[in-house]
Amino acid sequence: MHFYVNQKYEEFASLPAKAMLGHTVREVFPFLGDEWYNDVKSAALDGKIVEGDFYNPMIKKNFHFTTNNSLKQRGGSTLK
């Protein structure tokens, strides 16, 4: 799973975009683990809304996230 990076995401991750682009989420954030990855993958593929929490040890902060694939919910898909 690769991702788009904007300025707010750089601030959230405490990493510059160039350090993240071209890498997978697992490469950049190995501490997220399989449960987080599978939940977000499910949101992308199945259009499910997924909510959760994680701790980023790189910046010593807890985060809450909500993610979904709004295109899938409208009958489209971002993945082939």
NULOMAR-171563 format. One record per residue (C-alpha): z, x, y; residue in three letters; residue number from 1. Coordinates in steps of 0.1 Angstrom, whole numbers. Layout:
BEGIN
- Z X Y ALA NUM
...
***
This chain:
BEGIN
- 0 0 0 MET 1
- -11 15 33 HIS 2
- -1 2 66 PHE 3
- -11 -3 103 TYR 4
- 11 16 128 VAL 5
- 16 5 164 ASN 6
- 40 18 191 GLN 7
- 68 -5 181 LYS 8
- 65 5 145 TYR 9
- 67 42 155 GLU 10
- 100 34 173 GLU 11
- 113 14 143 PHE 12
- 104 42 119 ALA 13
- 114 71 143 SER 14
- 81 88 132 LEU 15
- 49 93 151 PRO 16
- 18 73 138 ALA 17
- 1 105 128 LYS 18
- 29 113 103 ALA 19
- 24 79 86 MET 20
- -13 72 88 LEU 21
- -32 81 56 GLY 22
- -1 78 36 HIS 23
- 13 50 15 THR 24
- 45 32 23 VAL 25
- 62 49 -7 ARG 26
- 52 83 6 GLU 27
- 66 77 40 VAL 28
- 97 57 30 PHE 29
- 106 68 -6 PRO 30
- 141 54 -2 PHE 31
- 129 18 -1 LEU 32
- 126 16 -39 GLY 33
- 108 -6 -63 ASP 34
- 125 -39 -55 GLU 35
- 114 -37 -18 TRP 36
- 79 -26 -27 TYR 37
- 75 -54 -53 ASN 38
- 88 -80 -29 ASP 39
- 64 -70 -1 VAL 40
- 35 -67 -26 LYS 41
- 43 -103 -37 SER 42
- 41 -115 -1 ALA 43
- 8 -98 4 ALA 44
- -8 -110 -29 LEU 45
- 8 -145 -33 ASP 46
- 15 -155 3 GLY 47
- 52 -157 -3 LYS 48
- 76 -153 25 ILE 49
- 100 -124 17 VAL 50
- 132 -116 35 GLU 51
- 155 -87 29 GLY 52
- 176 -58 42 ASP 53
- 174 -21 38 PHE 54
- 190 10 51 TYR 55
- 169 38 66 ASN 56
- 188 71 59 PRO 57
- 164 90 81 MET 58
- 178 73 112 ILE 59
- 210 59 98 LYS 60
- 203 23 105 LYS 61
- 202 -10 86 ASN 62
- 172 -33 90 PHE 63
- 164 -69 82 HIS 64
- 128 -78 76 PHE 65
- 107 -109 70 THR 66
- 71 -105 58 THR 67
- 43 -127 45 ASN 68
- 5 -128 43 ASN 69
- -4 -155 68 SER 70
- -41 -152 58 LEU 71
- -32 -161 22 LYS 72
- -12 -191 34 GLN 73
- -43 -203 52 ARG 74
- -65 -199 21 GLY 75
- -78 -164 28 GLY 76
- -68 -130 15 SER 77
- -66 -95 29 THR 78
- -68 -80 -6 LEU 79
- -98 -79 -29 LYS 80
***
